[in-house]
Amino acid sequence: MPEISVSEKILSEDYADLILPVTLSGSYFLNAYMQMGGELLGGNYGVIHVPLSSLPRDLLAYVGYYNIPKLYTLLDESSLEASGILKVRSQPLLGYTGKDIILGFLDTGIDYTQPIFRRSDGRSRIVGLWDQTDQTGTPPENLSYGSAYTGEDLNRALTAEDPLSVVPSADENGHGTILASIASGSADVIPDFSGAAPDADIAVVKLKPAKKFLRDFLLIREDAVAFQETDLMAGIQYFLGLADRLKKPLILCIGLGTNQGSHTGASPLTKVLSTSEAIDGFYSVIAAGNEAGRSHHYAGTLSGPGSVQAVEILVDKEERGFVVELWASSPELYAISMTSPLGETIPTIPARLSQNITLNFTLERTRVDISYEIVESASGDQLIFIRFTDPTPGLWTLRVENRFYINGDFQLWLPITGFISPQTVFLAPDPDTTITDPSTTLLPISVSAYDAENGSLYIHSSRGYTRSGEIKPELAAPGVGISAVAKNGGLTSVTGTSAAAALTAGAAALLVDWRLEGNPRHLMTSSELKNFLIRGAGRSRDLTYPNRSWGYGTLNVYGVFESLL
C-alpha cells in the first residue's frame, strides 16, 4: 500500500489530528514523528496524524484533554465616530489610515472580488491569502495543505473574465468578508462607508472545517460552524511568515471563540499567540465572545472539605448530546455524582488519577462518559470532563463534592452558543467569566461590545475576568448594528464582539501607522499598543475601572492623542 502523504492525512476524515508539545527541538520532533506526519505549529507545539482505527473509543483516557484540538466558532450574529477613528483620519496633523500595516483575518475567507478591497487603481489590497480548503495550488512554505496566493495572483484574477478560475477561493459564509470590511474596507467606494483603516494591506486565512471525529467527540450540532485548533495555529504561522517576508507589521483579528479549556490562557492556541506577540511587529485583537446571558457558565463555592453543591442543567428535548467541563484551581480536588430527570442516581465517582468511567442508565438510553484529570497538562488545574450522549430531556443534577479544600471555588461551562441547543442551560448561571478562548490570552487585546447609539453594553457581550483573575477584556468597542459589506457586495448590519474586535484591529493599525511615521520612527511592542489604547479609552464617572464588562473603558483612538497633550 502506498504511503499516504501528510497533506492527505490532514484532510482525511480517517485520521485524527493530535497536538503534542515539542519538548526537545523542532528537528527532534519532526524526526521522531515522521511516520505520523509530524509538523510544527509554533509556540513549542506540533501536530501528528493518527489513524482513527488505532484510537480507542475512550479518547480522553488514551491521549488526554490537552492533546485533542478544541473547536472554535464564529462570534457574530455610527461606529467610526464613536471610536474616535474619524477624528484621527481627518485631522491635518494626524490623518493616519493604516498605510503599510497588514490586517490579518483568521476566518471564513474573503470575497476578494469586492471593490471595497481594492486600491484606487483597481489592484487588490490583499497581499496574501491562504485557503486551507483549496487543494489545487501550492501550500504555504513549511505547511502541507491548502493553497497560498500572493497579491500578484489576486491581481491576475481580478483582470480575468472569471476571477475564480485563477484564484478559486470564495467566502461562502461571509463572516470573514464582513470583518475585513469593518476593519479595512476602502473609503469612497460605497457612499458613507469606510473601514477603520482604509489604506491597510490585507491578509487572510480561510480555515477549513473541523473534522468529523472532533465534531462527534464533542457532540456539537450538525449545522454548527466549527474550526479546529490545529488549523488556527497553522494560520498564525502563515501570518508570521507573510509579515516577515513583506517586512511589515501585522495585526491579527480573531473573531472566533470556544467555551472549551481552562479559561486561563493555557491552551496550545493561546500559548502560540503569546509567543507570537513577543515578536516585533505582530499584534492580536480578539473578540471576547457573546456568552453573557446564554446560561452556559456556572460558578460555585463550597464551604469546606466534604461539602456538596447541586448544579442543575436543563436539557432540551432536541439535544442529541453535549459536554460539560468542570475546572478548579489546584490543589483543590472535586468529585461528582448525578441524578437523571427520571430520578436515577449515580453515586459519587472517586477523584482518582486518570479516572475514566462510562455510565449506562437503567431507565433511559443516555450514556455519560466521565473523565478526571487531576492535573490537566496545560493549566495544572483539575478538569472533570463529562460527555452526555442521547441525554434524557429534563432536569439533570450534578452534585459537586469537595475532596481537598483550599477555598472551595469551582466553575463549569457548557459548549458555546451554536454548538448546543439554546434551551440546554444551567438553571442558576453566572454571567461573569464568560469570556471565550482565545481571548483569555494575556498579551493580545480582548474586546467586548457595546451599542454606540445609546452607550449600553451589548447584552450578550462576554464578561471577564479570566478564571485566574487576569483582567479581560481590556476594552469595549462598538459592536451593535455595525455597518459592513456582505459577501455579495451589499451593505449589511452585524452585531457581536467579532465586529467590535474588527473595529479595534483597524484602530490599532492607525496607532501603529502613527508611530512608524513619527520622528524618530518607532515600531510599537504589543504592550505599548495595548497601553496606548487603554490610556485613551473613554470612561464613565459612574463606573469603576477596570471592570468585568468594559475593561478599562471604550475604544477612543483620538483619546490616545488627547492624553499626550
C-alpha positions in Angstrom: 0.0 0.0 0.0 1.5 3.4 -1.0 2.4 5.7 1.9 -0.3 8.4 2.4 1.1 12.0 2.3 1.0 14.5 5.2 -1.5 16.7 3.3 -3.8 13.7 2.7 -3.7 12.8 6.4 -4.5 16.4 7.4 -7.5 16.4 5.0 -8.7 12.8 5.6 -11.6 12.0 7.9 -9.9 8.7 8.6 -7.1 10.4 10.6 -7.2 12.2 13.9 -5.0 15.4 14.4 -3.4 15.5 17.8 -1.4 18.3 19.5 1.9 17.4 21.1 4.4 19.6 23.0 7.8 20.0 21.3 9.9 19.1 24.3 13.5 19.0 22.9 13.9 20.6 19.5 11.8 21.0 16.4 14.1 18.8 14.4 13.9 16.0 17.0 10.1 16.3 17.0 10.0 16.0 13.2 12.3 13.0 13.1 10.5 11.3 16.0 7.1 11.6 14.4 8.0 11.4 10.7 5.8 8.4 10.2 2.8 10.2 11.8 3.2 13.3 9.6 4.6 15.5 12.4 4.5 19.2 11.7 5.5 22.2 13.8 2.8 24.7 14.8 4.9 27.3 16.7 4.9 28.0 20.4 6.7 24.7 21.1 3.8 22.7 19.7 3.5 20.2 16.9 0.7 18.1 15.4 0.6 14.4 14.5 -1.9 12.5 12.5 -3.1 9.1 13.8 -5.4 6.6 12.1 -8.8 6.7 13.7 -8.9 2.9 13.6 -6.0 2.8 16.1 -7.7 5.1 18.6 -9.9 3.6 21.4 -13.4 4.8 21.9 -12.3 6.4 25.2 -10.2 9.1 23.5 -9.5 11.1 26.7 -8.1 8.1 28.5 -5.8 7.4 25.6 -4.4 10.9 24.8 -5.6 13.4 27.4 -7.6 16.6 27.1 -4.6 18.7 26.3 -3.8 16.8 23.1 -7.2 17.0 21.5 -7.8 20.1 19.3 -10.5 22.4 20.6 -13.3 23.6 18.3 -13.9 27.3 17.7 -16.9 29.0 16.1 -17.9 32.5 14.8 -18.7 35.2 17.3 -21.3 37.3 15.5 -24.8 37.4 14.7 -22.3 55.3 13.8 -19.2 53.2 15.0 -16.2 55.1 13.5 -17.3 58.4 15.0 -17.8 56.9 18.5 -14.4 55.3 18.5 -12.5 58.5 17.6 -11.3 56.9 14.3 -12.7 59.6 12.0 -11.1 62.4 14.0 -7.7 60.7 13.7 -8.1 60.2 10.0 -9.4 63.7 9.3 -7.1 65.8 11.5 -4.5 67.5 9.2 -1.6 66.7 11.6 -2.7 63.1 12.0 -4.5 61.7 9.0 -3.4 58.1 9.7 -5.1 55.4 7.6 -3.1 52.2 8.3 -0.8 52.5 5.2 1.8 49.7 5.1 0.2 47.9 8.0 -1.1 44.4 7.4 -4.5 43.5 8.9 -4.8 39.7 9.1 -8.1 37.8 9.3 -8.3 34.2 10.6 -11.8 33.3 9.5 -14.1 32.1 6.7 -12.2 33.7 3.9 -12.9 36.8 1.9 -14.7 37.8 -1.3 -11.6 39.3 -2.9 -13.5 40.5 -5.9 -15.3 43.2 -4.0 -14.2 46.8 -4.9 -14.0 47.5 -1.1 -10.8 45.5 -1.0 -9.1 47.2 -3.9 -6.9 50.2 -4.3 -7.9 53.3 -6.3 -6.2 51.8 -9.4 -8.2 48.6 -9.2 -5.4 46.4 -7.8 -6.1 44.2 -4.8 -5.1 45.4 -1.3 -4.9 41.7 -0.3 -1.2 40.8 -0.1 -1.6 37.2 1.0 -4.4 34.6 1.0 -4.1 31.0 2.3 -7.2 28.9 1.5 -7.0 25.8 3.6 -10.0 24.3 1.8 -8.4 24.6 -1.7 -6.0 21.9 -2.7 -5.5 22.9 -6.3 -2.5 25.2 -5.7 0.7 25.3 -3.7 0.6 25.3 0.2 2.5 28.0 2.1 6.1 27.4 3.0 6.6 24.9 5.8 2.9 23.9 5.7 1.4 20.9 3.9 -2.1 21.7 2.7 -4.3 24.3 1.1 -3.3 26.9 -1.5 -1.4 30.1 -0.9 -2.0 33.1 -3.2 0.1 36.3 -3.4 -1.1 39.8 -4.2 0.1 39.2 -7.8 -2.1 36.2 -8.1 -5.1 38.1 -7.0 -4.4 41.0 -9.4 -4.2 38.5 -12.3 -7.5 37.0 -11.1 -9.2 40.5 -11.0 -8.3 41.1 -14.6 -9.6 37.7 -15.8 -13.1 37.2 -17.2 -13.7 34.6 -14.5 -11.6 35.5 -11.4 -12.4 32.3 -9.6 -10.8 30.3 -12.4 -7.5 31.9 -11.5 -7.8 32.1 -7.7 -10.6 29.6 -6.7 -11.2 31.0 -3.2 -14.6 32.3 -2.0 -16.2 33.2 1.3 -19.3 31.0 1.3 -20.2 32.1 4.9 -19.5 35.8 4.6 -18.2 36.3 8.1 -14.6 36.9 7.1 -15.6 39.4 4.4 -17.7 41.3 6.9 -14.9 41.6 9.5 -12.4 42.6 6.8 -14.7 45.3 5.6 -15.2 46.7 9.1 -11.5 46.8 9.8 -10.1 47.7 6.4 -12.7 48.4 3.8 -11.6 51.1 1.3 -13.1 54.6 1.5 -15.0 56.3 -1.2 -16.2 53.0 -2.8 -19.6 52.7 -1.2 -21.3 56.0 -0.2 -21.0 56.8 3.6 -19.0 53.7 4.3 -15.3 53.1 5.2 -13.3 50.6 7.1 -11.4 51.8 10.2 -8.0 51.5 8.4 -8.9 52.0 4.6 -5.3 52.0 3.4 -4.1 49.0 5.3 -2.9 45.9 3.5 -5.0 42.8 4.0 -4.1 39.1 4.6 -6.5 36.2 5.0 -6.5 32.6 6.1 -9.6 30.7 5.1 -10.0 28.0 7.7 -11.1 24.5 6.7 -14.0 22.9 8.6 -13.2 20.8 11.6 -13.0 17.0 11.1 -16.0 14.8 11.8 -14.2 12.8 14.6 -13.8 16.0 16.7 -17.4 17.1 16.0 -18.6 13.7 17.0 -16.4 13.5 20.1 -17.7 16.9 21.3 -21.3 16.1 20.2 -21.8 19.5 18.6 -24.8 20.4 16.5 -24.7 19.1 12.9 -25.3 22.6 11.5 -22.6 24.2 13.7 -19.8 26.2 12.0 -16.6 24.7 13.6 -12.9 25.1 13.1 -10.2 23.1 14.9 -7.4 24.4 17.0 -4.6 23.0 14.8 -5.8 24.9 11.8 -5.9 28.2 13.7 -2.3 27.5 15.0 -1.2 26.8 11.4 -2.8 30.0 10.3 -0.8 32.0 12.8 2.4 30.5 11.4 1.3 31.6 7.9 0.7 35.2 9.1 4.1 35.3 10.8 5.9 34.1 7.7 4.0 36.5 5.5 4.8 39.5 7.7 8.4 38.5 7.8 8.7 38.2 4.0 7.0 41.6 3.4 8.8 43.3 6.3 5.6 44.9 7.5 3.8 44.9 10.9 0.7 42.6 11.1 -2.3 43.0 13.3 -4.3 39.8 13.6 -8.1 40.0 14.1 -9.7 36.9 15.6 -13.5 36.8 15.7 -13.7 33.1 16.9 -14.1 31.6 20.3 -14.9 28.5 22.3 -16.0 27.6 25.8 -13.6 24.7 25.9 -10.5 24.9 28.1 -9.4 26.2 31.5 -10.2 29.9 30.7 -6.8 30.9 32.0 -4.9 31.4 28.7 -3.2 28.0 29.0 -4.4 26.2 25.8 -1.9 25.4 23.0 -3.5 28.1 20.8 -3.3 30.8 23.5 0.4 29.9 24.1 1.1 30.2 20.4 -0.5 33.6 20.4 1.5 34.6 23.4 4.8 33.5 21.8 3.8 35.3 18.6 3.0 38.6 20.4 6.6 38.7 21.6 7.8 39.0 18.0 8.3 42.6 16.9 5.6 43.9 14.7 3.0 41.2 15.5 -0.2 42.1 17.4 -3.5 40.4 18.0 -7.0 41.7 18.7 -9.5 39.1 19.8 -13.3 39.1 20.3 -14.3 38.4 23.9 -17.3 36.3 22.9 -21.1 36.6 23.1 -21.8 34.3 26.0 -23.1 36.6 28.8 -26.8 35.8 29.3 -26.6 32.5 27.5 -26.6 30.5 30.7 -23.6 28.4 29.8 -21.5 29.2 32.8 -21.8 28.2 36.5 -19.7 29.4 39.4 -19.8 27.5 42.7 -18.2 27.8 46.1 -18.2 25.1 48.7 -17.9 25.8 52.4 -15.4 23.2 53.5 -14.0 19.7 53.0 -16.7 17.2 52.1 -19.3 19.8 51.4 -21.6 19.3 48.3 -23.3 21.7 45.9 -26.0 20.8 43.4 -25.7 22.1 39.9 -28.8 21.8 37.8 -28.8 21.5 34.0 -32.0 21.8 32.0 -31.6 19.7 28.8 -33.7 20.4 25.7 -35.8 17.7 24.1 -33.9 18.3 20.8 -30.5 17.9 22.4 -28.6 14.9 20.9 -25.6 15.3 23.2 -23.3 17.8 24.8 -20.2 18.1 27.0 -19.7 19.8 30.4 -16.3 20.9 31.7 -15.6 21.5 35.4 -12.4 23.4 36.2 -10.9 24.1 39.6 -7.5 25.5 40.6 -5.0 23.1 42.1 -4.7 21.8 44.7 -8.4 21.8 45.0 -10.0 18.4 44.3 -13.5 17.6 43.4 -15.7 14.6 42.7 -19.2 14.4 41.2 -22.3 12.3 41.4 -25.5 12.9 39.4 -29.3 12.3 39.2 -31.1 11.9 35.9 -34.5 13.5 35.0 -36.2 10.1 35.8 -34.7 10.0 39.2 -31.9 7.5 38.7 -28.9 8.4 40.9 -25.3 7.7 40.3 -23.2 7.7 43.5 -20.0 9.8 43.9 -17.3 8.8 41.4 -14.0 8.9 43.2 -11.5 11.5 42.2 -8.6 9.4 41.1 -5.7 9.9 38.7 -6.8 9.2 35.1 -10.2 8.1 36.3 -12.4 7.3 33.3 -15.9 5.7 33.6 -18.9 5.2 31.4 -22.4 5.3 32.9 -25.3 3.5 31.3 -28.7 4.3 32.9 -31.2 1.5 33.5 -34.4 3.5 32.8 -33.1 5.6 29.9 -30.9 5.3 26.9 -28.4 8.1 28.0 -24.8 7.3 28.2 -22.5 9.5 30.3 -18.7 9.4 29.9 -16.8 11.0 32.8 -13.0 11.7 32.7 -11.0 13.0 35.6 -7.7 14.8 35.0 -6.4 15.6 38.5 -3.7 17.8 37.0 -4.5 18.9 33.4 -1.3 19.2 31.4 -1.6 22.7 30.1 -3.0 24.6 33.1 -2.0 22.3 36.0 -5.6 22.5 37.3 -8.3 19.9 37.8 -10.6 19.0 34.9 -13.7 16.9 35.1 -14.9 16.2 31.5 -18.5 15.0 31.2 -19.9 13.8 27.9 -23.7 13.2 27.6 -24.8 11.1 24.7 -28.6 10.9 23.9 -29.4 12.7 27.2 -32.9 12.4 28.5 -34.7 15.8 28.3 -35.4 17.5 31.6 -33.5 18.4 34.7 -30.2 16.8 35.3 -28.5 17.4 38.7 -24.7 17.2 39.1 -23.5 17.1 42.7 -20.0 18.6 43.2 -18.2 17.3 46.3 -15.0 18.8 47.6 -12.3 16.2 48.4 -9.4 18.6 49.1 -10.3 22.1 50.3 -8.5 25.4 49.8 -11.2 28.0 49.0 -13.9 25.8 47.6 -14.2 27.5 44.2 -15.1 25.7 41.0 -16.6 26.6 37.7 -18.4 24.7 34.9 -19.0 25.5 31.2 -21.5 24.2 28.7 -20.5 24.5 25.0 -20.5 27.8 23.2 -23.6 29.2 21.5 -24.1 27.4 18.2 -22.6 24.1 19.5 -25.6 23.3 21.7 -29.4 23.7 21.7 -30.3 27.2 23.0 -32.6 25.6 25.6 -29.9 23.4 27.2 -28.8 25.7 30.1 -27.7 25.9 33.7 -30.7 26.9 35.8 -28.5 29.1 38.1 -26.0 30.6 35.7 -23.3 33.1 36.3 -22.7 35.8 33.6 -19.2 36.5 34.7 -16.1 34.7 33.5 -17.9 34.0 30.2 -15.0 35.3 28.1 -14.1 32.8 25.5 -10.8 31.2 24.5 -8.5 32.5 22.9 -9.4 36.0 24.2 -8.2 34.8 27.6 -4.6 35.1 26.2 -2.7 37.7 28.3 -0.8 39.8 25.7 -3.4 40.3 23.0 -6.2 42.9 23.2 -9.5 41.4 24.1 -12.6 43.4 23.1 -16.2 43.4 24.4 -19.1 45.1 22.5 -21.4 48.0 23.3 -24.1 50.0 21.5 -22.6 53.3 20.4 -26.1 54.7 19.8 -27.2 54.6 23.5 -24.0 53.7 25.3 -25.3 50.4 26.7 -23.3 47.2 26.9 -24.3 44.6 24.3 -26.5 42.2 26.3 -24.6 39.1 25.3 -21.1 40.6 25.4 -18.9 38.1 27.4 -17.6 39.3 30.7 -14.3 38.8 32.4 -12.2 38.2 34.1 -10.3 35.0 33.3 -10.7 32.1 35.8 -7.2 33.0 37.2 -8.3 36.7 37.7 -6.4 38.3 34.7 -8.1 41.5 33.5 -10.0 40.6 30.3 -11.5 42.3 28.3 -9.3 45.4 28.1 -11.7 47.5 26.0 -15.2 47.7 24.8 -15.8 48.8 21.2 -19.0 49.5 19.2 -20.5 46.1 18.2 -24.2 46.6 17.8 -25.7 47.3 14.4 -22.3 47.8 12.8 -22.4 48.6 9.0 -20.4 46.1 7.0 -20.0 44.8 3.4 -21.6 41.4 2.8 -20.1 38.7 0.5 -22.5 39.8 -2.3 -21.2 43.4 -2.1 -24.2 45.0 -0.4 -24.3 46.7 3.0 -25.4 44.7 6.0 -25.7 45.3 9.7 -23.9 43.0 12.2 -23.9 42.7 16.0 -21.4 40.9 18.2 -17.9 41.1 19.7 -16.2 40.0 16.5 -17.5 43.2 14.9 -16.1 45.1 17.9 -12.8 43.3 17.5 -12.5 44.1 13.8 -13.1 47.8 14.5 -10.5 47.7 17.2 -8.0 46.0 14.9 -8.4 48.8 12.4 -8.0 51.4 15.1 -4.8 49.6 16.2 -3.5 49.9 12.7 -3.8 53.7 12.9 -1.7 53.8 16.0 1.0 51.5 14.6 1.0 53.8 11.5 1.3 56.8 13.7 4.4 55.6 15.5 6.0 54.3 12.3 5.6 57.7 10.7 6.9 59.5 13.7 10.3 61.1 14.2 12.0 59.0 15.3 10.3 56.1 13.6 9.3 53.5 16.2 7.7 50.1 16.0 5.5 49.6 19.0 5.6 46.5 21.1 2.3 44.7 21.9 2.4 46.1 25.4 2.8 49.6 24.1 -0.1 49.3 21.7 -2.4 47.9 24.3 -1.5 50.5 26.9 -1.9 53.4 24.5 -5.4 52.2 23.7 -6.1 51.8 27.4 -4.8 55.3 28.2 -7.0 56.9 25.5 -10.2 54.9 26.4 -13.4 56.7 27.3 -14.5 56.2 30.9 -17.7 56.9 32.7 -17.7 58.6 36.1 -20.4 56.1 37.2 -18.1 53.1 36.8 -15.0 51.8 38.5 -12.2 50.6 36.1 -11.1 48.1 35.2 -14.3 46.0 35.4 -15.6 42.7 34.1 -17.7 44.2 31.3 -16.0 47.3 30.0 -12.4 46.5 30.9 -10.6 49.9 31.1 -13.2 51.7 29.0 -14.5 52.3 25.5 -12.3 52.5 22.4 -11.3 56.1 21.6 -8.3 56.4 19.3 -8.4 60.2 19.3 -8.3 60.0 23.1 -4.8 58.5 22.8 -3.6 61.7 21.3 -5.5 63.9 23.7 -3.9 62.0 26.6 -0.5 63.1 25.3 -1.2 66.8 25.3 
